[in-house]
Amino acid sequence: MKGYYVCPFTNPLLALDHILKDPGRYSLIISDFRMPQMNGNELATKLLQTNTNFKVILMSAYTDVECDLNFQFISKPITIPQLLQIVKDSTSSS
């Protein structure tokens, strides 16, 4: 975890419900773009309605995704060291 509090989910609806219970606890949302029931862009947009301070990183192996221009987008595959650097950069620019 490299010093980060990480709360992983495989279901975006459960993630949304969990984060909405205490939105101030989180500062960075990392989500896959393509998921069942709700895509990452939709998830992040709903979360930003409760906490506008969230930083958002969307990931996808696909290149044809359309996401909000305020969200950072990274292509998969990505290594753990690369992801850690992106997280560090995202959280240090607060």
KOLGU-4560 file (N, C-alpha, C; in nm, 3 decimals, padded with zeros to 5 digits):
<recs>
<n_xx: 00.082 n_yy: -00.120 n_zz: 00.000 ca_xx: 00.000 ca_yy: 00.000 ca_zz: 00.000 c_xx: 00.086 c_yy: 00.126 c_zz: 00.000 mol: A seq: 1 type: MET>
<n_xx: 00.212 n_yy: 00.113 n_zz: 00.034 ca_xx: 00.307 ca_yy: 00.226 ca_zz: 00.029 c_xx: 00.259 c_yy: 00.348 c_zz: 00.107 mol: A seq: 2 type: LYS>
<n_xx: 00.189 n_yy: 00.324 n_zz: 00.218 ca_xx: 00.145 ca_yy: 00.435 ca_zz: 00.302 c_xx: 00.010 c_yy: 00.493 c_zz: 00.267 mol: A seq: 3 type: GLY>
<n_xx: -00.055 n_yy: 00.441 n_zz: 00.165 ca_xx: -00.186 ca_yy: 00.490 ca_zz: 00.125 c_xx: -00.295 c_yy: 00.402 c_zz: 00.184 mol: A seq: 4 type: TYR>
<n_xx: -00.407 n_yy: 00.463 n_zz: 00.222 ca_xx: -00.524 ca_yy: 00.388 ca_zz: 00.263 c_xx: -00.598 c_yy: 00.352 c_zz: 00.135 mol: A seq: 5 type: TYR>
<n_xx: -00.613 n_yy: 00.223 n_zz: 00.109 ca_xx: -00.674 ca_yy: 00.176 ca_zz: -00.015 c_xx: -00.797 c_yy: 00.093 c_zz: 00.019 mol: A seq: 6 type: VAL>
<n_xx: -00.904 n_yy: 00.120 n_zz: -00.049 ca_xx: -01.028 ca_yy: 00.048 ca_zz: -00.029 c_xx: -01.076 c_yy: -00.003 c_zz: -00.165 mol: A seq: 7 type: CYS>
<n_xx: -01.043 n_yy: -00.127 n_zz: -00.201 ca_xx: -01.076 ca_yy: -00.177 ca_zz: -00.335 c_xx: -01.218 c_yy: -00.234 c_zz: -00.345 mol: A seq: 8 type: PRO>
<n_xx: -01.274 n_yy: -00.218 n_zz: -00.463 ca_xx: -01.406 ca_yy: -00.273 ca_zz: -00.493 c_xx: -01.404 c_yy: -00.331 c_zz: -00.634 mol: A seq: 9 type: PHE>
<n_xx: -01.485 n_yy: -00.433 n_zz: -00.656 ca_xx: -01.505 ca_yy: -00.485 ca_zz: -00.791 c_xx: -01.643 c_yy: -00.446 c_zz: -00.844 mol: A seq: 10 type: THR>
<n_xx: -01.726 n_yy: -00.391 n_zz: -00.759 ca_xx: -01.861 ca_yy: -00.351 ca_zz: -00.797 c_xx: -01.874 c_yy: -00.199 c_zz: -00.778 mol: A seq: 11 type: ASN>
<n_xx: -01.898 n_yy: -00.123 n_zz: -00.885 ca_xx: -01.905 ca_yy: 00.022 ca_zz: -00.872 c_xx: -02.020 c_yy: 00.071 c_zz: -00.784 mol: A seq: 12 type: PRO>
<n_xx: -02.129 n_yy: -00.002 n_zz: -00.780 ca_xx: -02.241 ca_yy: 00.039 ca_zz: -00.696 c_xx: -02.208 c_yy: 00.027 c_zz: -00.548 mol: A seq: 13 type: LEU>
<n_xx: -02.134 n_yy: -00.079 n_zz: -00.512 ca_xx: -02.090 ca_yy: -00.094 ca_zz: -00.374 c_xx: -01.987 c_yy: 00.013 c_zz: -00.338 mol: A seq: 14 type: LEU>
<n_xx: -01.899 n_yy: 00.043 n_zz: -00.432 ca_xx: -01.799 ca_yy: 00.148 ca_zz: -00.409 c_xx: -01.868 c_yy: 00.282 c_zz: -00.386 mol: A seq: 15 type: ALA>
<n_xx: -01.964 n_yy: 00.314 n_zz: -00.470 ca_xx: -02.038 ca_yy: 00.439 ca_zz: -00.457 c_xx: -02.106 c_yy: 00.447 c_zz: -00.320 mol: A seq: 16 type: LEU>
<n_xx: -02.174 n_yy: 00.343 n_zz: -00.282 ca_xx: -02.244 ca_yy: 00.340 ca_zz: -00.153 c_xx: -02.145 c_yy: 00.358 c_zz: -00.038 mol: A seq: 17 type: ASP>
<n_xx: -02.034 n_yy: 00.287 n_zz: -00.043 ca_xx: -01.933 ca_yy: 00.294 ca_zz: 00.063 c_xx: -01.874 c_yy: 00.435 c_zz: 00.075 mol: A seq: 18 type: HIS>
<n_xx: -01.834 n_yy: 00.493 n_zz: -00.036 ca_xx: -01.769 ca_yy: 00.624 ca_zz: -00.034 c_xx: -01.868 c_yy: 00.732 c_zz: 00.010 mol: A seq: 19 type: ILE>
<n_xx: -01.994 n_yy: 00.721 n_zz: -00.032 ca_xx: -02.093 ca_yy: 00.821 ca_zz: 00.005 c_xx: -02.122 c_yy: 00.824 c_zz: 00.155 mol: A seq: 20 type: LEU>
<n_xx: -02.091 n_yy: 00.715 n_zz: 00.224 ca_xx: -02.111 ca_yy: 00.712 ca_zz: 00.369 c_xx: -02.013 c_yy: 00.804 c_zz: 00.442 mol: A seq: 21 type: LYS>
<n_xx: -01.897 n_yy: 00.829 n_zz: 00.382 ca_xx: -01.795 ca_yy: 00.915 ca_zz: 00.443 c_xx: -01.707 c_yy: 00.975 c_zz: 00.333 mol: A seq: 22 type: ASP>
<n_xx: -01.764 n_yy: 01.063 n_zz: 00.250 ca_xx: -01.689 ca_yy: 01.114 ca_zz: 00.135 c_xx: -01.565 c_yy: 01.195 c_zz: 00.171 mol: A seq: 23 type: PRO>
<n_xx: -01.560 n_yy: 01.250 n_zz: 00.291 ca_xx: -01.444 ca_yy: 01.327 ca_zz: 00.331 c_xx: -01.321 c_yy: 01.242 c_zz: 00.361 mol: A seq: 24 type: GLY>
<n_xx: -01.340 n_yy: 01.114 n_zz: 00.370 ca_xx: -01.229 ca_yy: 01.023 ca_zz: 00.402 c_xx: -01.137 c_yy: 01.000 c_zz: 00.282 mol: A seq: 25 type: ARG>
<n_xx: -01.189 n_yy: 01.024 n_zz: 00.164 ca_xx: -01.115 ca_yy: 00.992 ca_zz: 00.042 c_xx: -01.078 c_yy: 01.118 c_zz: -00.035 mol: A seq: 26 type: TYR>
<n_xx: -00.962 n_yy: 01.114 n_zz: -00.099 ca_xx: -00.920 ca_yy: 01.229 ca_zz: -00.179 c_xx: -00.894 c_yy: 01.191 c_zz: -00.324 mol: A seq: 27 type: SER>
<n_xx: -00.872 n_yy: 01.062 n_zz: -00.349 ca_xx: -00.839 ca_yy: 01.016 ca_zz: -00.484 c_xx: -00.921 c_yy: 00.893 c_zz: -00.517 mol: A seq: 28 type: LEU>
<n_xx: -00.983 n_yy: 00.896 n_zz: -00.633 ca_xx: -01.060 ca_yy: 00.783 ca_zz: -00.682 c_xx: -00.990 c_yy: 00.730 c_zz: -00.806 mol: A seq: 29 type: ILE>
<n_xx: -00.956 n_yy: 00.603 n_zz: -00.806 ca_xx: -00.899 ca_yy: 00.537 ca_zz: -00.923 c_xx: -00.998 c_yy: 00.431 c_zz: -00.965 mol: A seq: 30 type: ILE>
<n_xx: -01.041 n_yy: 00.439 n_zz: -01.090 ca_xx: -01.144 ca_yy: 00.346 ca_zz: -01.136 c_xx: -01.115 c_yy: 00.300 c_zz: -01.278 mol: A seq: 31 type: SER>
<n_xx: -01.150 n_yy: 00.176 n_zz: -01.303 ca_xx: -01.149 ca_yy: 00.129 ca_zz: -01.441 c_xx: -01.263 c_yy: 00.201 c_zz: -01.513 mol: A seq: 32 type: ASP>
<n_xx: -01.248 n_yy: 00.225 n_zz: -01.640 ca_xx: -01.354 ca_yy: 00.294 ca_zz: -01.712 c_xx: -01.471 c_yy: 00.201 c_zz: -01.740 mol: A seq: 33 type: PHE>
<n_xx: -01.443 n_yy: 00.085 n_zz: -01.794 ca_xx: -01.551 ca_yy: -00.006 ca_zz: -01.831 c_xx: -01.579 c_yy: -00.104 c_zz: -01.718 mol: A seq: 34 type: ARG>
<n_xx: -01.699 n_yy: -00.093 n_zz: -01.665 ca_xx: -01.744 ca_yy: -00.180 ca_zz: -01.557 c_xx: -01.891 c_yy: -00.210 c_zz: -01.580 mol: A seq: 35 type: MET>
<n_xx: -01.940 n_yy: -00.320 n_zz: -01.523 ca_xx: -02.083 ca_yy: -00.347 ca_zz: -01.535 c_xx: -02.163 c_yy: -00.250 c_zz: -01.449 mol: A seq: 36 type: PRO>
<n_xx: -02.283 n_yy: -00.220 n_zz: -01.489 ca_xx: -02.381 ca_yy: -00.138 ca_zz: -01.416 c_xx: -02.354 c_yy: 00.012 c_zz: -01.422 mol: A seq: 37 type: GLN>
<n_xx: -02.227 n_yy: 00.054 n_zz: -01.425 ca_xx: -02.194 ca_yy: 00.195 ca_zz: -01.425 c_xx: -02.048 c_yy: 00.208 c_zz: -01.468 mol: A seq: 38 type: MET>
<n_xx: -02.020 n_yy: 00.298 n_zz: -01.564 ca_xx: -01.879 ca_yy: 00.312 ca_zz: -01.602 c_xx: -01.806 c_yy: 00.405 c_zz: -01.505 mol: A seq: 39 type: ASN>
<n_xx: -01.675 n_yy: 00.409 n_zz: -01.515 ca_xx: -01.595 ca_yy: 00.488 ca_zz: -01.423 c_xx: -01.624 c_yy: 00.637 c_zz: -01.429 mol: A seq: 40 type: GLY>
<n_xx: -01.655 n_yy: 00.686 n_zz: -01.547 ca_xx: -01.689 ca_yy: 00.827 ca_zz: -01.563 c_xx: -01.816 c_yy: 00.861 c_zz: -01.485 mol: A seq: 41 type: ASN>
<n_xx: -01.916 n_yy: 00.774 n_zz: -01.495 ca_xx: -02.042 ca_yy: 00.793 ca_zz: -01.422 c_xx: -02.019 c_yy: 00.785 c_zz: -01.271 mol: A seq: 42 type: GLU>
<n_xx: -01.939 n_yy: 00.688 n_zz: -01.228 ca_xx: -01.909 ca_yy: 00.673 ca_zz: -01.086 c_xx: -01.842 c_yy: 00.799 c_zz: -01.032 mol: A seq: 43 type: LEU>
<n_xx: -01.739 n_yy: 00.845 n_zz: -01.100 ca_xx: -01.666 ca_yy: 00.963 ca_zz: -01.054 c_xx: -01.755 c_yy: 01.088 c_zz: -01.054 mol: A seq: 44 type: ALA>
<n_xx: -01.838 n_yy: 01.102 n_zz: -01.155 ca_xx: -01.928 ca_yy: 01.218 ca_zz: -01.162 c_xx: -02.024 c_yy: 01.218 c_zz: -01.044 mol: A seq: 45 type: THR>
<n_xx: -02.079 n_yy: 01.102 n_zz: -01.010 ca_xx: -02.170 ca_yy: 01.093 ca_zz: -00.894 c_xx: -02.096 c_yy: 01.126 c_zz: -00.765 mol: A seq: 46 type: LYS>
<n_xx: -01.973 n_yy: 01.078 n_zz: -00.752 ca_xx: -01.897 ca_yy: 01.106 ca_zz: -00.630 c_xx: -01.861 c_yy: 01.253 c_zz: -00.619 mol: A seq: 47 type: LEU>
<n_xx: -01.832 n_yy: 01.317 n_zz: -00.729 ca_xx: -01.797 ca_yy: 01.459 ca_zz: -00.726 c_xx: -01.915 c_yy: 01.547 c_zz: -00.687 mol: A seq: 48 type: LEU>
<n_xx: -02.036 n_yy: 01.496 n_zz: -00.698 ca_xx: -02.152 ca_yy: 01.571 ca_zz: -00.655 c_xx: -02.157 c_yy: 01.586 c_zz: -00.503 mol: A seq: 49 type: GLN>
<n_xx: -02.086 n_yy: 01.498 n_zz: -00.431 ca_xx: -02.084 ca_yy: 01.506 ca_zz: -00.285 c_xx: -01.954 c_yy: 01.561 c_zz: -00.231 mol: A seq: 50 type: THR>
<n_xx: -01.846 n_yy: 01.549 n_zz: -00.307 ca_xx: -01.716 ca_yy: 01.600 ca_zz: -00.263 c_xx: -01.641 c_yy: 01.648 c_zz: -00.387 mol: A seq: 51 type: ASN>
<n_xx: -01.642 n_yy: 01.777 n_zz: -00.409 ca_xx: -01.579 ca_yy: 01.833 ca_zz: -00.530 c_xx: -01.427 c_yy: 01.833 c_zz: -00.522 mol: A seq: 52 type: THR>
<n_xx: -01.371 n_yy: 01.790 n_zz: -00.410 ca_xx: -01.226 ca_yy: 01.787 ca_zz: -00.395 c_xx: -01.162 c_yy: 01.656 c_zz: -00.439 mol: A seq: 53 type: ASN>
<n_xx: -01.243 n_yy: 01.558 n_zz: -00.476 ca_xx: -01.187 ca_yy: 01.432 ca_zz: -00.524 c_xx: -01.100 c_yy: 01.455 c_zz: -00.646 mol: A seq: 54 type: PHE>
<n_xx: -00.987 n_yy: 01.390 n_zz: -00.649 ca_xx: -00.908 ca_yy: 01.379 ca_zz: -00.772 c_xx: -00.951 c_yy: 01.246 c_zz: -00.833 mol: A seq: 55 type: LYS>
<n_xx: -00.957 n_yy: 01.240 n_zz: -00.966 ca_xx: -01.007 ca_yy: 01.120 ca_zz: -01.032 c_xx: -00.908 c_yy: 01.074 c_zz: -01.138 mol: A seq: 56 type: VAL>
<n_xx: -00.879 n_yy: 00.945 n_zz: -01.132 ca_xx: -00.798 ca_yy: 00.880 ca_zz: -01.236 c_xx: -00.881 c_yy: 00.766 c_zz: -01.292 mol: A seq: 57 type: ILE>
<n_xx: -00.902 n_yy: 00.769 n_zz: -01.422 ca_xx: -00.972 ca_yy: 00.660 ca_zz: -01.490 c_xx: -00.871 c_yy: 00.581 c_zz: -01.571 mol: A seq: 58 type: LEU>
<n_xx: -00.889 n_yy: 00.450 n_zz: -01.571 ca_xx: -00.798 ca_yy: 00.360 ca_zz: -01.642 c_xx: -00.877 c_yy: 00.277 c_zz: -01.742 mol: A seq: 59 type: MET>
<n_xx: -00.812 n_yy: 00.244 n_zz: -01.853 ca_xx: -00.875 ca_yy: 00.155 ca_zz: -01.949 c_xx: -00.771 c_yy: 00.096 c_zz: -02.042 mol: A seq: 60 type: SER>
<n_xx: -00.798 n_yy: -00.024 n_zz: -02.085 ca_xx: -00.716 ca_yy: -00.086 ca_zz: -02.189 c_xx: -00.767 c_yy: -00.046 c_zz: -02.327 mol: A seq: 61 type: ALA>
<n_xx: -00.884 n_yy: 00.017 n_zz: -02.330 ca_xx: -00.944 ca_yy: 00.061 ca_zz: -02.456 c_xx: -00.907 c_yy: 00.206 c_zz: -02.483 mol: A seq: 62 type: TYR>
<n_xx: -00.896 n_yy: 00.240 n_zz: -02.610 ca_xx: -00.859 ca_yy: 00.377 ca_zz: -02.646 c_xx: -00.979 c_yy: 00.460 c_zz: -02.689 mol: A seq: 63 type: THR>
<n_xx: -01.094 n_yy: 00.398 n_zz: -02.703 ca_xx: -01.211 ca_yy: 00.468 ca_zz: -02.755 c_xx: -01.305 c_yy: 00.515 c_zz: -02.645 mol: A seq: 64 type: ASP>
<n_xx: -01.253 n_yy: 00.543 n_zz: -02.527 ca_xx: -01.339 ca_yy: 00.587 ca_zz: -02.417 c_xx: -01.348 c_yy: 00.738 c_zz: -02.414 mol: A seq: 65 type: VAL>
<n_xx: -01.462 n_yy: 00.787 n_zz: -02.372 ca_xx: -01.482 ca_yy: 00.931 ca_zz: -02.356 c_xx: -01.505 c_yy: 00.958 c_zz: -02.209 mol: A seq: 66 type: GLU>
<n_xx: -01.414 n_yy: 01.036 n_zz: -02.152 ca_xx: -01.429 ca_yy: 01.068 ca_zz: -02.011 c_xx: -01.423 c_yy: 01.218 c_zz: -01.992 mol: A seq: 67 type: CYS>
<n_xx: -01.469 n_yy: 01.261 n_zz: -01.878 ca_xx: -01.468 ca_yy: 01.401 ca_zz: -01.842 c_xx: -01.326 c_yy: 01.456 c_zz: -01.853 mol: A seq: 68 type: ASP>
<n_xx: -01.312 n_yy: 01.573 n_zz: -01.910 ca_xx: -01.180 ca_yy: 01.632 ca_zz: -01.929 c_xx: -01.110 c_yy: 01.667 c_zz: -01.798 mol: A seq: 69 type: LEU>
<n_xx: -01.184 n_yy: 01.675 n_zz: -01.689 ca_xx: -01.123 ca_yy: 01.704 ca_zz: -01.560 c_xx: -01.063 c_yy: 01.581 c_zz: -01.495 mol: A seq: 70 type: ASN>
<n_xx: -01.085 n_yy: 01.465 n_zz: -01.552 ca_xx: -01.033 ca_yy: 01.341 ca_zz: -01.497 c_xx: -00.904 c_yy: 01.304 c_zz: -01.569 mol: A seq: 71 type: PHE>
<n_xx: -00.810 n_yy: 01.255 n_zz: -01.492 ca_xx: -00.687 ca_yy: 01.206 ca_zz: -01.554 c_xx: -00.717 c_yy: 01.069 c_zz: -01.612 mol: A seq: 72 type: GLN>
<n_xx: -00.661 n_yy: 01.040 n_zz: -01.727 ca_xx: -00.684 ca_yy: 00.912 ca_zz: -01.792 c_xx: -00.550 c_yy: 00.844 c_zz: -01.815 mol: A seq: 73 type: PHE>
<n_xx: -00.542 n_yy: 00.717 n_zz: -01.776 ca_xx: -00.421 ca_yy: 00.641 ca_zz: -01.804 c_xx: -00.458 c_yy: 00.511 c_zz: -01.875 mol: A seq: 74 type: ILE>
<n_xx: -00.371 n_yy: 00.471 n_zz: -01.964 ca_xx: -00.393 ca_yy: 00.349 ca_zz: -02.042 c_xx: -00.331 c_yy: 00.231 c_zz: -01.971 mol: A seq: 75 type: SER>
<n_xx: -00.400 n_yy: 00.120 n_zz: -01.978 ca_xx: -00.347 ca_yy: -00.006 ca_zz: -01.927 c_xx: -00.285 c_yy: -00.081 c_zz: -02.044 mol: A seq: 76 type: LYS>
<n_xx: -00.189 n_yy: -00.164 n_zz: -02.020 ca_xx: -00.138 ca_yy: -00.203 ca_zz: -01.888 c_xx: -00.047 c_yy: -00.096 c_zz: -01.830 mol: A seq: 77 type: PRO>
<n_xx: -00.038 n_yy: -00.099 n_zz: -01.698 ca_xx: 00.048 ca_yy: -00.006 ca_zz: -01.625 c_xx: 00.114 c_yy: -00.085 c_zz: -01.512 mol: A seq: 78 type: ILE>
<n_xx: 00.238 n_yy: -00.053 n_zz: -01.485 ca_xx: 00.309 ca_yy: -00.123 ca_zz: -01.378 c_xx: 00.275 c_yy: -00.059 c_zz: -01.244 mol: A seq: 79 type: THR>
<n_xx: 00.297 n_yy: -00.132 n_zz: -01.138 ca_xx: 00.272 ca_yy: -00.079 ca_zz: -01.004 c_xx: 00.360 c_yy: 00.044 c_zz: -00.977 mol: A seq: 80 type: ILE>
<n_xx: 00.490 n_yy: 00.040 n_zz: -01.009 ca_xx: 00.570 ca_yy: 00.162 ca_zz: -00.987 c_xx: 00.517 c_yy: 00.283 c_zz: -01.065 mol: A seq: 81 type: PRO>
<n_xx: 00.470 n_yy: 00.262 n_zz: -01.187 ca_xx: 00.413 ca_yy: 00.373 ca_zz: -01.265 c_xx: 00.287 c_yy: 00.426 c_zz: -01.196 mol: A seq: 82 type: GLN>
<n_xx: 00.201 n_yy: 00.336 n_zz: -01.152 ca_xx: 00.077 ca_yy: 00.377 ca_zz: -01.085 c_xx: 00.109 c_yy: 00.451 c_zz: -00.955 mol: A seq: 83 type: LEU>
<n_xx: 00.204 n_yy: 00.402 n_zz: -00.879 ca_xx: 00.242 ca_yy: 00.469 ca_zz: -00.755 c_xx: 00.293 c_yy: 00.611 c_zz: -00.781 mol: A seq: 84 type: LEU>
<n_xx: 00.367 n_yy: 00.629 n_zz: -00.888 ca_xx: 00.417 ca_yy: 00.763 ca_zz: -00.922 c_xx: 00.302 c_yy: 00.855 c_zz: -00.960 mol: A seq: 85 type: GLN>
<n_xx: 00.204 n_yy: 00.803 n_zz: -01.035 ca_xx: 00.088 ca_yy: 00.883 ca_zz: -01.073 c_xx: 00.008 c_yy: 00.921 c_zz: -00.949 mol: A seq: 86 type: ILE>
<n_xx: -00.010 n_yy: 00.828 n_zz: -00.856 ca_xx: -00.082 ca_yy: 00.856 ca_zz: -00.732 c_xx: -00.005 c_yy: 00.961 c_zz: -00.653 mol: A seq: 87 type: VAL>
<n_xx: 00.124 n_yy: 00.945 n_zz: -00.641 ca_xx: 00.206 ca_yy: 01.044 ca_zz: -00.567 c_xx: 00.192 c_yy: 01.182 c_zz: -00.630 mol: A seq: 88 type: LYS>
<n_xx: 00.203 n_yy: 01.190 n_zz: -00.762 ca_xx: 00.190 ca_yy: 01.317 ca_zz: -00.831 c_xx: 00.051 c_yy: 01.378 c_zz: -00.811 mol: A seq: 89 type: ASP>
<n_xx: -00.052 n_yy: 01.294 n_zz: -00.817 ca_xx: -00.190 ca_yy: 01.341 ca_zz: -00.803 c_xx: -00.219 c_yy: 01.393 c_zz: -00.663 mol: A seq: 90 type: SER>
<n_xx: -00.167 n_yy: 01.323 n_zz: -00.564 ca_xx: -00.197 ca_yy: 01.362 ca_zz: -00.427 c_xx: -00.107 c_yy: 01.475 c_zz: -00.376 mol: A seq: 91 type: THR>
<n_xx: 00.008 n_yy: 01.490 n_zz: -00.437 ca_xx: 00.098 ca_yy: 01.598 ca_zz: -00.391 c_xx: 00.062 c_yy: 01.731 c_zz: -00.455 mol: A seq: 92 type: SER>
<n_xx: -00.020 n_yy: 01.729 n_zz: -00.560 ca_xx: -00.059 ca_yy: 01.855 ca_zz: -00.626 c_xx: -00.186 c_yy: 01.912 c_zz: -00.564 mol: A seq: 93 type: SER>
<n_xx: -00.223 n_yy: 01.863 n_zz: -00.448 ca_xx: -00.344 ca_yy: 01.913 ca_zz: -00.379 c_xx: -00.322 c_yy: 02.051 c_zz: -00.323 mol: A seq: 94 type: SER>
</recs>
